[in-house]
């Protein structure tokens, strides 16, 4: 007899072996579920930390309770948004510099 047929015969004839196998399989599956949930919770905390870091990188937000007469700081990056200032191109050679 092969090992698999012996195991099948032991499980079908002995309720103790079958119960132990069922219990072992249940413990393994429970461990997989708990470790998956722990991984999901860990990823959620990483996403929350990334969102906080992104808010810090985007710049300060205007204060809601700013005193009268004070202007709120603009939001966003000054380098990527809004009007741009055009500067003259640098001269390409000495002849251009003389002009």
Residue, then its C-alpha position, 0 to 999 in steps of 0.5 A: x500500500x502507498x502512503x496516501x492509501x494508508x492515510x485515507x484508510x486511517x482517516x476513514x477508520x479512525x475518528x481521532x485521526x480524522x478529527x486531528x487532521x480537521x483541526x490541523x487544517x482549521x488552524x492553518x487556514x485560521x493563521x492564513x486569514x489572520x496574517x492576511x488581515x494583519x497585512x491589510x491593516x498594515x497597508x492601510x496605515x502605510x497609505x494613511x502615512x503617505x497621504x499625510x506626507x503628500x499633504x505636507x509636500x503640497x504646501x500649507x493650506x490657508x487658515x480658516x480663522x485668518x485675521x482680517x487684513x491678512x492674506x492667506x498663503x496660496x496653496x500648491x506649488x509655486x513652480x508648477x502653477x500660475x503665471x510664469x515670468x519670461x526671462x531673456x535667453x542668455x547670449x550664445x556667443x561673444x558677438x551676441x553679448x556685444x549687442 
